[in-house]
Amino acid sequence: MPRLSTVRLTKRVVENARPGEFISDSVLRGFGLRVTASGTKSFVITYRKENGDQGRQVVGHYPADTVDEARTEAQKRLSGVKGGRDPSKDRKALRAAPMVQHLADEYLGSYAASRNLRARTVKDARTVLTLALPTLGRCKVQDITTTDIRRAHGEAQKLAGVYQANRLLAVLSKMFSLAEELGWRSGNPCRGVKKFHEDQRWRNLSESEVMRLLGACDGYENQNAADAIRLLLFTGARLQEVLKAEWSQFDLETGLWEKPSAHTKTNRQHRLQLDGPALALLRDMRLANSHGEFLFPGEPIVTETGSLIVKARADLKRPWAHIVKEARLDDVCLHDLRRTTASFMLSGGASLATVGKTLGHTQASTTARYAQLAQTVQRDELRKVGEHISDLQARAREGRVIPLRTATP
């Protein structure tokens, strides 16, 4: 350990230091100033390693760091030396510490594969992470704070809106929970960040809108794509359940559709009993495509050997945009067809339990939200309540009101 010098490092001393000079501080033993031949001025600490060799490490640069700031940092690191820590090893460990980008790669890669996350889930996670990784990607996982997450959440809201910002927060929370499991850090910085309020979407199609939609489907050039939209409306199934559907999942004799767990949002097998137009549609489709694997195949892919690979259709964006325009529908998305099916079932007198089982819900509270869509049911119930109250009012008017007599003094 170097001896204390008689020079106290100050701003003036640092500014007057010459190239090639080394000045030890008289206040803190082991702290000093090193000036290179080119004139670069660095604050350093000098210490003894475990093997007795001398070690030296830069703790700041002038004028970016003041003398007092550098001395404070030097005091912190030299205290660690007294406790048996080697600053050089700490520095190497810090350099090797994983960054947020490494954590994202681990989450989207090995973790997603081990948990059998759906390709769509991974794709959506990768998309929302583009809102945060440009800022957080090169930061150390262990250094991320709740303030950093809150800031990223807010910036995402400005760039992509409330819903995407909340999806980002959910993905980041899962990522940092994984970081805890891997031992990359302790504590999840996302736990102190609240989601933005999301307005529940209640859009469903009226009877006249459904008629226009089906009419537009009849006139669309690609009837296979139109059939996918019809099946969404007839069954209330989710988009990916329909697009990934294979003929092996159906028993068209008894009218049964067994959706595998890999295709459902709840990761549970869902058995749906079919009848009426839905079953008739499927039977007609099977007659037209008696040997295909998928109900809605995508464009065939030609391999290098010349063979064809057929996969399920990826989306309905182009057909849906055309059909919605032809049907003159505003503010409507494909998932609104699922709400429409639920509202028609409720309006027809179906119970919430029946609707929930049809839609594949695992919680009654999820189905309860769809009750808000059954406008005719609400009107009928309110009409009954109003009629009952009016009847009470009429009965009250028919009765005689006898005023109380006051006592004679």
HUVENLIN-V168102 format. One line per field, one symbol per residue. ss: DSSP state (a for helix, b for strand, c for the rest). phi: phi as a letter, one per 40 degrees, with the letter a starting at -180 (. if undefined). burial: # if it has 16 or more other C-alpha atoms within 10 Angstrom, else .. A space follows every 50 residues. Layout:
ss->???
phi->???
burial->???
This chain:
ss->ccccccccccaaaaaacccccbbbccccccbbbbbcccccbbbbbbbbcc cccbbbbbbbbbccccaaaaaaaaaaaaaaaaccccaaaaaaaaaaccba aaaaaaaaaaaaaaccccaaaaaaaaaaacccaaaacccbaaaccaaaaa aaaaaaaaaacaaaaaaaaaaaaaaaaaaaaaccccccaaaacccccccc ccccccaaaaaaaaaaaaccccaaaaaaaaaaaaacccaaaaaccbaaab bccccbbbbcaaaccccccbbbbccaaaaaaaaaaaaacccccbccbccc bbcccccbbccbccccaaaaaaaaaaccccccccaaaaaaaaaaaaaccc caaaaaaaaccccaaaaaaaaaacaaaaaaaaaaaaaaaaaaaaaaaacc ccccccccc
phi->.cccccbccbdccccccbdgcbbccccbcgbabbbccchcbbcbbbabcc cgccbaacbibcccbcccccccccdccccccccgcbdccccccccccccc ccccccccbccccccfccdccccccccccccbcdccdcccdcccbccccc cccccccccbgcccccccdcccccccccccccgcabgbccccbccccbcc cbcacccccccccccccccccccccccccccdccbgccdccccccbcccb bcccgbbbccdcbcccgbcbcbcbagdcccccccccccbcbccbcbcccc bccccgcbbbbcdcabdccccccccccfbbfbbcccccccdccccccchc cccccccccgcbbccccdcccccccccccccccccccccccccccccccc bbccccccc
burial->...#...##....#..##...#####.########.....#########. ......######....#..##.###.##..#....##.........#### ####.###...#.........#..##.##.###..##.####.#....## .###.##....########.###.#####....##..###....#..... ...##....#.###.##..#....#######################..# .#..#####...##.....###.##..##..##.#........####... ...........##.....##..##.##......##############... .#..#######.....#..##.##..#....................... .........
